[in-house]
Amino acid sequence: MSRYEILSPEGLRTDGRRWNEIRRFSAKMATTTAADGSSYVEHGNTKVICSVNGPIEPRTANARNSERVTITVDVCFAAFSGTDRKKRGRGDKRVLEMQSALSRTFASTLLTALHPRSEVHVSLHILSQDGSILATCVNAATLALVDAGVPMTDYVTACTVASYTNPDESDEPLLDMNSAEEMDLPGITLATVGRSDRISLLQLETKVRLERLEGMLAVGLDGCGKIRQLLDEVVREHGNEMARMGAL
């Protein structure tokens, strides 16, 4: 695909969205009883299942900290999740980078001092890949942590932004990249805490020109606000359903 085909002369992307629109988003909480908290998120055609256990007794001595809870993250790509049918092992570089980024992101948001000498284990399974995978994992983990009752300062929400160069050489940020846009365009993954502009995660997969970064961040902050509103609706709907069932 030529990069000039990503945005039509009418300003529409390949999937029919405008530059500042996110893809279809749907999510569920408490999808399994085998974990303390769980969630399922579909963002476009990217699909992620998340389960959370904890705070629990640390599984290893390295995970024990006398001052705060330790957050461990496991990421697993299903072999059928991508077009290449590639199975990523635990030692895969991309998997390790995602696990580290997710662990650091939530370590700054969870109230870790409330549960010293314990562990919160987050397990993420990617069932389908269509771009914005790390961002979808952040959003799925947030819902699962809320379902597990792990104390947090606020929602952590994430989205992606691409930098597109028009034929007239002007720059245009594109919110919420799909897989085709990720392959062709430089972009960032951005996560914020609550309604604030505090950035808890900023990851660049490719090089981005410095003069474009400010515009991309502004679009990304707006996108995280949209995702936060969607997550809040899911949490409130789940709470109302639990209340109707008499579980609260």
TORKOL-4160 file (C-alpha; in steps of 0.2 Angstrom, whole numbers, padded with zeros to 4 digits, m for minus):
248
<pt num="1" X="0000" Y="0000" Z="0000"/>
<pt num="2" X="0006" Y="0017" Z="m0004"/>
<pt num="3" X="0007" Y="0029" Z="0010"/>
<pt num="4" X="m0003" Y="0041" Z="0000"/>
<pt num="5" X="m0018" Y="0029" Z="m0001"/>
<pt num="6" X="m0020" Y="0029" Z="0018"/>
<pt num="7" X="m0029" Y="0046" Z="0017"/>
<pt num="8" X="m0041" Y="0049" Z="0002"/>
<pt num="9" X="m0043" Y="0066" Z="m0006"/>
<pt num="10" X="m0060" Y="0067" Z="0004"/>
<pt num="11" X="m0050" Y="0065" Z="0021"/>
<pt num="12" X="m0056" Y="0047" Z="0024"/>
<pt num="13" X="m0045" Y="0033" Z="0029"/>
<pt num="14" X="m0045" Y="0015" Z="0022"/>
<pt num="15" X="m0058" Y="0010" Z="0035"/>
<pt num="16" X="m0069" Y="0025" Z="0032"/>
<pt num="17" X="m0064" Y="0035" Z="0048"/>
<pt num="18" X="m0059" Y="0054" Z="0049"/>
<pt num="19" X="m0042" Y="0058" Z="0056"/>
<pt num="20" X="m0048" Y="0061" Z="0074"/>
<pt num="21" X="m0060" Y="0046" Z="0075"/>
<pt num="22" X="m0057" Y="0030" Z="0085"/>
<pt num="23" X="m0062" Y="0013" Z="0079"/>
<pt num="24" X="m0077" Y="0003" Z="0086"/>
<pt num="25" X="m0074" Y="m0001" Z="0104"/>
<pt num="26" X="m0083" Y="m0014" Z="0115"/>
<pt num="27" X="m0078" Y="m0021" Z="0132"/>
<pt num="28" X="m0084" Y="m0033" Z="0145"/>
<pt num="29" X="m0079" Y="m0036" Z="0163"/>
<pt num="30" X="m0080" Y="m0051" Z="0174"/>
<pt num="31" X="m0078" Y="m0063" Z="0159"/>
<pt num="32" X="m0071" Y="m0078" Z="0170"/>
<pt num="33" X="m0073" Y="m0084" Z="0187"/>
<pt num="34" X="m0056" Y="m0092" Z="0188"/>
<pt num="35" X="m0047" Y="m0075" Z="0192"/>
<pt num="36" X="m0050" Y="m0061" Z="0204"/>
<pt num="37" X="m0054" Y="m0049" Z="0190"/>
<pt num="38" X="m0055" Y="m0051" Z="0171"/>
<pt num="39" X="m0060" Y="m0042" Z="0155"/>
<pt num="40" X="m0062" Y="m0043" Z="0136"/>
<pt num="41" X="m0059" Y="m0029" Z="0125"/>
<pt num="42" X="m0062" Y="m0027" Z="0106"/>
<pt num="43" X="m0054" Y="m0012" Z="0098"/>
<pt num="44" X="m0057" Y="m0013" Z="0079"/>
<pt num="45" X="m0052" Y="m0030" Z="0075"/>
<pt num="46" X="m0039" Y="m0031" Z="0089"/>
<pt num="47" X="m0046" Y="m0042" Z="0103"/>
<pt num="48" X="m0038" Y="m0045" Z="0120"/>
<pt num="49" X="m0043" Y="m0055" Z="0135"/>
<pt num="50" X="m0035" Y="m0050" Z="0152"/>
<pt num="51" X="m0036" Y="m0058" Z="0169"/>
<pt num="52" X="m0029" Y="m0052" Z="0186"/>
<pt num="53" X="m0025" Y="m0061" Z="0202"/>
<pt num="54" X="m0020" Y="m0052" Z="0218"/>
<pt num="55" X="m0015" Y="m0045" Z="0229"/>
<pt num="56" X="m0008" Y="m0063" Z="0232"/>
<pt num="57" X="0007" Y="m0071" Z="0240"/>
<pt num="58" X="0022" Y="m0068" Z="0229"/>
<pt num="59" X="0026" Y="m0083" Z="0218"/>
<pt num="60" X="0045" Y="m0080" Z="0219"/>
<pt num="61" X="0057" Y="m0072" Z="0231"/>
<pt num="62" X="0061" Y="m0059" Z="0218"/>
<pt num="63" X="0043" Y="m0053" Z="0218"/>
<pt num="64" X="0043" Y="m0049" Z="0237"/>
<pt num="65" X="0045" Y="m0031" Z="0242"/>
<pt num="66" X="0043" Y="m0025" Z="0260"/>
<pt num="67" X="0037" Y="m0008" Z="0255"/>
<pt num="68" X="0025" Y="m0010" Z="0240"/>
<pt num="69" X="0016" Y="m0023" Z="0230"/>
<pt num="70" X="0025" Y="m0030" Z="0215"/>
<pt num="71" X="0016" Y="m0030" Z="0198"/>
<pt num="72" X="0020" Y="m0044" Z="0186"/>
<pt num="73" X="0013" Y="m0045" Z="0168"/>
<pt num="74" X="0013" Y="m0059" Z="0156"/>
<pt num="75" X="0008" Y="m0056" Z="0138"/>
<pt num="76" X="0004" Y="m0071" Z="0126"/>
<pt num="77" X="0000" Y="m0069" Z="0107"/>
<pt num="78" X="m0011" Y="m0083" Z="0100"/>
<pt num="79" X="m0003" Y="m0091" Z="0085"/>
<pt num="80" X="m0018" Y="m0087" Z="0075"/>
<pt num="81" X="m0019" Y="m0069" Z="0081"/>
<pt num="82" X="m0009" Y="m0062" Z="0066"/>
<pt num="83" X="m0008" Y="m0065" Z="0047"/>
<pt num="84" X="0010" Y="m0072" Z="0049"/>
<pt num="85" X="0004" Y="m0086" Z="0061"/>
<pt num="86" X="0019" Y="m0084" Z="0071"/>
<pt num="87" X="0020" Y="m0090" Z="0089"/>
<pt num="88" X="0029" Y="m0078" Z="0100"/>
<pt num="89" X="0038" Y="m0087" Z="0115"/>
<pt num="90" X="0041" Y="m0079" Z="0132"/>
<pt num="91" X="0058" Y="m0074" Z="0127"/>
<pt num="92" X="0052" Y="m0064" Z="0112"/>
<pt num="93" X="0059" Y="m0046" Z="0112"/>
<pt num="94" X="0042" Y="m0038" Z="0108"/>
<pt num="95" X="0034" Y="m0048" Z="0122"/>
<pt num="96" X="0047" Y="m0043" Z="0135"/>
<pt num="97" X="0046" Y="m0025" Z="0130"/>
<pt num="98" X="0027" Y="m0025" Z="0131"/>
<pt num="99" X="0028" Y="m0033" Z="0148"/>
<pt num="100" X="0040" Y="m0021" Z="0155"/>
<pt num="101" X="0030" Y="m0006" Z="0148"/>
<pt num="102" X="0014" Y="m0012" Z="0156"/>
<pt num="103" X="0022" Y="m0016" Z="0172"/>
<pt num="104" X="0030" Y="0001" Z="0174"/>
<pt num="105" X="0014" Y="0010" Z="0168"/>
<pt num="106" X="0003" Y="0002" Z="0182"/>
<pt num="107" X="0016" Y="0003" Z="0195"/>
<pt num="108" X="0015" Y="0022" Z="0194"/>
<pt num="109" X="m0004" Y="0021" Z="0195"/>
<pt num="110" X="m0009" Y="0008" Z="0208"/>
<pt num="111" X="m0008" Y="0012" Z="0226"/>
<pt num="112" X="0006" Y="m0001" Z="0229"/>
<pt num="113" X="0010" Y="0005" Z="0247"/>
<pt num="114" X="m0006" Y="m0003" Z="0253"/>
<pt num="115" X="m0001" Y="m0021" Z="0250"/>
<pt num="116" X="0017" Y="m0023" Z="0254"/>
<pt num="117" X="0025" Y="m0040" Z="0252"/>
<pt num="118" X="0012" Y="m0046" Z="0239"/>
<pt num="119" X="0010" Y="m0047" Z="0221"/>
<pt num="120" X="m0003" Y="m0042" Z="0208"/>
<pt num="121" X="m0002" Y="m0054" Z="0192"/>
<pt num="122" X="m0009" Y="m0047" Z="0176"/>
<pt num="123" X="m0011" Y="m0060" Z="0162"/>
<pt num="124" X="m0015" Y="m0054" Z="0144"/>
<pt num="125" X="m0019" Y="m0064" Z="0129"/>
<pt num="126" X="m0020" Y="m0056" Z="0112"/>
<pt num="127" X="m0033" Y="m0066" Z="0101"/>
<pt num="128" X="m0032" Y="m0054" Z="0086"/>
<pt num="129" X="m0020" Y="m0041" Z="0080"/>
<pt num="130" X="m0026" Y="m0026" Z="0070"/>
<pt num="131" X="m0015" Y="m0012" Z="0077"/>
<pt num="132" X="m0014" Y="m0003" Z="0093"/>
<pt num="133" X="m0010" Y="m0019" Z="0103"/>
<pt num="134" X="m0001" Y="m0011" Z="0117"/>
<pt num="135" X="m0014" Y="0002" Z="0120"/>
<pt num="136" X="m0028" Y="m0011" Z="0119"/>
<pt num="137" X="m0018" Y="m0021" Z="0133"/>
<pt num="138" X="m0018" Y="m0006" Z="0144"/>
<pt num="139" X="m0036" Y="m0003" Z="0142"/>
<pt num="140" X="m0040" Y="m0021" Z="0145"/>
<pt num="141" X="m0029" Y="m0022" Z="0160"/>
<pt num="142" X="m0037" Y="m0006" Z="0168"/>
<pt num="143" X="m0054" Y="m0014" Z="0167"/>
<pt num="144" X="m0048" Y="m0031" Z="0174"/>
<pt num="145" X="m0039" Y="m0022" Z="0189"/>
<pt num="146" X="m0055" Y="m0012" Z="0193"/>
<pt num="147" X="m0065" Y="m0029" Z="0192"/>
<pt num="148" X="m0052" Y="m0036" Z="0204"/>
<pt num="149" X="m0054" Y="m0022" Z="0216"/>
<pt num="150" X="m0036" Y="m0017" Z="0216"/>
<pt num="151" X="m0034" Y="0001" Z="0222"/>
<pt num="152" X="m0030" Y="0013" Z="0209"/>
<pt num="153" X="m0029" Y="0032" Z="0208"/>
<pt num="154" X="m0039" Y="0033" Z="0192"/>
<pt num="155" X="m0042" Y="0024" Z="0175"/>
<pt num="156" X="m0026" Y="0022" Z="0164"/>
<pt num="157" X="m0032" Y="0024" Z="0146"/>
<pt num="158" X="m0021" Y="0022" Z="0130"/>
<pt num="159" X="m0022" Y="0026" Z="0112"/>
<pt num="160" X="m0011" Y="0027" Z="0097"/>
<pt num="161" X="m0007" Y="0042" Z="0085"/>
<pt num="162" X="0001" Y="0041" Z="0068"/>
<pt num="163" X="0010" Y="0055" Z="0059"/>
<pt num="164" X="0004" Y="0056" Z="0041"/>
<pt num="165" X="0012" Y="0068" Z="0027"/>
<pt num="166" X="0000" Y="0074" Z="0015"/>
<pt num="167" X="0005" Y="0076" Z="m0004"/>
<pt num="168" X="0007" Y="0095" Z="m0001"/>
<pt num="169" X="0020" Y="0090" Z="0013"/>
<pt num="170" X="0009" Y="0096" Z="0027"/>
<pt num="171" X="0008" Y="0085" Z="0043"/>
<pt num="172" X="m0008" Y="0077" Z="0049"/>
<pt num="173" X="m0009" Y="0066" Z="0065"/>
<pt num="174" X="m0021" Y="0051" Z="0063"/>
<pt num="175" X="m0029" Y="0045" Z="0079"/>
<pt num="176" X="m0030" Y="0026" Z="0083"/>
<pt num="177" X="m0019" Y="0017" Z="0071"/>
<pt num="178" X="m0025" Y="0000" Z="0062"/>
<pt num="179" X="m0012" Y="m0013" Z="0057"/>
<pt num="180" X="m0010" Y="m0006" Z="0039"/>
<pt num="181" X="m0006" Y="0012" Z="0046"/>
<pt num="182" X="0006" Y="0005" Z="0059"/>
<pt num="183" X="0016" Y="m0003" Z="0045"/>
<pt num="184" X="0017" Y="0012" Z="0034"/>
<pt num="185" X="0018" Y="0027" Z="0046"/>
<pt num="186" X="0028" Y="0032" Z="0061"/>
<pt num="187" X="0017" Y="0033" Z="0077"/>
<pt num="188" X="0017" Y="0033" Z="0096"/>
<pt num="189" X="0007" Y="0024" Z="0110"/>
<pt num="190" X="0001" Y="0036" Z="0123"/>
<pt num="191" X="m0007" Y="0032" Z="0140"/>
<pt num="192" X="m0014" Y="0045" Z="0153"/>
<pt num="193" X="m0021" Y="0044" Z="0170"/>
<pt num="194" X="m0039" Y="0049" Z="0172"/>
<pt num="195" X="m0045" Y="0066" Z="0166"/>
<pt num="196" X="m0028" Y="0074" Z="0168"/>
<pt num="197" X="m0014" Y="0076" Z="0155"/>
<pt num="198" X="m0002" Y="0066" Z="0166"/>
<pt num="199" X="0006" Y="0054" Z="0154"/>
<pt num="200" X="0010" Y="0037" Z="0161"/>
<pt num="201" X="0016" Y="0029" Z="0145"/>
<pt num="202" X="0024" Y="0036" Z="0129"/>
<pt num="203" X="0032" Y="0023" Z="0117"/>
<pt num="204" X="0038" Y="0026" Z="0100"/>
<pt num="205" X="0039" Y="0011" Z="0088"/>
<pt num="206" X="0048" Y="0021" Z="0075"/>
<pt num="207" X="0057" Y="0038" Z="0073"/>
<pt num="208" X="0046" Y="0053" Z="0074"/>
<pt num="209" X="0051" Y="0071" Z="0069"/>
<pt num="210" X="0052" Y="0082" Z="0085"/>
<pt num="211" X="0041" Y="0096" Z="0077"/>
<pt num="212" X="0027" Y="0084" Z="0074"/>
<pt num="213" X="0027" Y="0077" Z="0091"/>
<pt num="214" X="0017" Y="0091" Z="0100"/>
<pt num="215" X="0003" Y="0089" Z="0088"/>
<pt num="216" X="0003" Y="0070" Z="0090"/>
<pt num="217" X="0003" Y="0072" Z="0109"/>
<pt num="218" X="m0012" Y="0084" Z="0108"/>
<pt num="219" X="m0022" Y="0072" Z="0097"/>
<pt num="220" X="m0017" Y="0057" Z="0108"/>
<pt num="221" X="m0023" Y="0066" Z="0124"/>
<pt num="222" X="m0040" Y="0069" Z="0116"/>
<pt num="223" X="m0041" Y="0051" Z="0111"/>
<pt num="224" X="m0037" Y="0045" Z="0129"/>
<pt num="225" X="m0051" Y="0056" Z="0135"/>
<pt num="226" X="m0063" Y="0047" Z="0123"/>
<pt num="227" X="m0057" Y="0030" Z="0128"/>
<pt num="228" X="m0059" Y="0035" Z="0147"/>
<pt num="229" X="m0077" Y="0039" Z="0144"/>
<pt num="230" X="m0080" Y="0022" Z="0135"/>
<pt num="231" X="m0071" Y="0013" Z="0150"/>
<pt num="232" X="m0081" Y="0023" Z="0163"/>
<pt num="233" X="m0097" Y="0018" Z="0154"/>
<pt num="234" X="m0092" Y="m0001" Z="0154"/>
<pt num="235" X="m0088" Y="0000" Z="0173"/>
<pt num="236" X="m0104" Y="0009" Z="0177"/>
<pt num="237" X="m0114" Y="m0003" Z="0167"/>
<pt num="238" X="m0106" Y="m0018" Z="0175"/>
<pt num="239" X="m0109" Y="m0010" Z="0193"/>
<pt num="240" X="m0127" Y="m0008" Z="0189"/>
<pt num="241" X="m0129" Y="m0026" Z="0183"/>
<pt num="242" X="m0120" Y="m0032" Z="0199"/>
<pt num="243" X="m0132" Y="m0021" Z="0209"/>
<pt num="244" X="m0148" Y="m0029" Z="0200"/>
<pt num="245" X="m0141" Y="m0046" Z="0204"/>
<pt num="246" X="m0139" Y="m0042" Z="0222"/>
<pt num="247" X="m0120" Y="m0045" Z="0222"/>
<pt num="248" X="m0116" Y="m0027" Z="0229"/>
